[in-house]
Amino acid sequence: MKENIQKNIAFYRKKQKKTQKDLAAAIGVTAAAVSSWECGNNTPDVDTLFMICKALHVGFYDMCGISADNSPLTDDENDLLNTYKILNDTGRQKLLERAAELRDLGYVKGEAEKMA
């Protein structure tokens, strides 16, 4: 989870077009603290993490990389979710359409492997 938090702080900060200094000022810490979190040298405490989420307009579970069923997301799942979030509305719709096509073609967990 620590790796998800460090990647997601940087991801969502950049998505909001904020610098480390901007985020630091918004939550009352130093830019060095933000840098340390993003590099994985330290992890913010839970109260600070909630402030980060609020400042970046991100849900706590999203920031932690946790799915709705409380299981940690894999790196691939986290990357896919982050890709979806940075796409514009048209890109999001196309991604969802492609996912539905793969599902409809039978590329579903638990089913026999499909030929490409």
C-alpha positions as CSV (number, residue, x, y, z in Angstrom):
1,M,0.0,0.0,0.0
2,K,2.9,2.3,0.7
3,E,4.0,2.2,-2.9
4,N,0.4,3.0,-4.1
5,I,0.3,6.0,-1.8
6,Q,3.7,7.4,-2.9
7,K,2.8,7.0,-6.6
8,N,-0.7,8.4,-6.1
9,I,0.3,11.5,-4.2
10,A,2.5,12.4,-7.2
11,F,-0.1,11.3,-9.8
12,Y,-3.0,13.3,-8.3
13,R,-0.8,16.3,-7.5
14,K,0.3,16.5,-11.1
15,K,-3.2,15.9,-12.3
16,Q,-4.3,19.0,-10.4
17,K,-1.3,20.8,-11.9
18,K,0.1,21.6,-8.4
19,T,3.7,21.7,-7.4
20,Q,5.0,20.0,-4.3
21,K,5.2,23.5,-2.8
22,D,1.5,24.1,-3.6
23,L,0.4,20.9,-1.9
24,A,2.7,21.5,1.1
25,A,1.2,25.0,1.6
26,A,-2.3,23.6,1.3
27,I,-1.8,21.1,4.1
28,G,0.7,22.9,6.3
29,V,3.9,20.9,5.7
30,T,7.2,21.5,3.9
31,A,7.8,20.8,0.3
32,A,10.5,18.5,1.5
33,A,7.9,16.4,3.3
34,V,5.9,16.0,0.1
35,S,9.0,15.1,-1.8
36,S,9.9,12.5,0.8
37,W,6.4,10.9,0.5
38,E,6.5,10.8,-3.2
39,C,10.0,9.2,-3.2
40,G,8.9,6.6,-0.7
41,N,11.3,7.7,2.0
42,N,8.4,8.4,4.4
43,T,4.7,7.9,4.5
44,P,2.2,10.5,5.7
45,D,0.3,9.6,8.9
46,V,-3.4,8.9,8.4
47,D,-4.5,12.4,9.4
48,T,-2.1,14.0,7.0
49,L,-3.2,11.6,4.3
50,F,-6.8,12.7,4.7
51,M,-5.7,16.3,4.3
52,I,-3.8,15.4,1.2
53,C,-6.9,13.6,-0.2
54,K,-9.0,16.7,0.5
55,A,-6.5,19.1,-1.0
56,L,-6.2,17.0,-4.2
57,H,-10.0,16.1,-4.3
58,V,-9.3,12.4,-4.2
59,G,-11.0,9.7,-2.2
60,F,-9.1,7.9,0.5
61,Y,-9.4,4.5,-1.0
62,D,-8.3,5.9,-4.4
63,M,-5.3,7.4,-2.8
64,C,-4.4,4.2,-1.1
65,G,-5.1,2.1,-4.2
66,I,-7.8,0.0,-2.5
67,S,-10.8,-1.3,-4.4
68,A,-14.4,-1.1,-3.2
69,D,-14.1,-4.5,-1.6
70,N,-11.1,-3.3,0.5
71,S,-8.6,-5.5,-1.3
72,P,-5.4,-3.8,-2.5
73,L,-5.2,-3.1,-6.2
74,T,-2.5,-4.7,-8.2
75,D,0.0,-2.5,-10.0
76,D,-1.8,-3.2,-13.3
77,E,-5.2,-2.4,-11.8
78,N,-3.8,0.8,-10.3
79,D,-2.2,1.8,-13.6
80,L,-5.4,1.1,-15.5
81,L,-7.5,3.2,-13.1
82,N,-5.0,6.0,-13.3
83,T,-5.0,5.9,-17.1
84,Y,-8.8,6.1,-17.0
85,K,-8.8,9.1,-14.7
86,I,-6.4,11.1,-16.9
87,L,-8.4,10.5,-20.1
88,N,-10.9,13.0,-21.4
89,D,-14.6,12.0,-21.7
90,T,-14.2,10.5,-25.2
91,G,-11.1,8.6,-24.2
92,R,-12.9,7.2,-21.1
93,Q,-15.8,6.1,-23.2
94,K,-13.5,4.4,-25.7
95,L,-11.6,2.6,-23.0
96,L,-14.9,1.3,-21.5
97,E,-16.1,0.2,-24.9
98,R,-12.8,-1.8,-25.5
99,A,-13.2,-3.4,-22.0
100,A,-16.7,-4.4,-22.8
101,E,-15.6,-5.9,-26.2
102,L,-12.9,-8.0,-24.4
103,R,-15.5,-9.2,-21.8
104,D,-18.0,-10.0,-24.6
105,L,-15.3,-11.9,-26.5
106,G,-14.8,-14.1,-23.4
107,Y,-11.6,-12.8,-22.0
108,V,-13.0,-13.3,-18.5
109,K,-11.2,-14.6,-15.4
110,G,-11.9,-18.2,-14.8
111,E,-12.6,-19.0,-18.5
112,A,-10.3,-20.9,-20.8
113,E,-7.5,-18.8,-22.2
114,K,-8.5,-17.2,-25.6
115,M,-6.4,-17.1,-28.7
116,A,-5.3,-13.6,-29.7
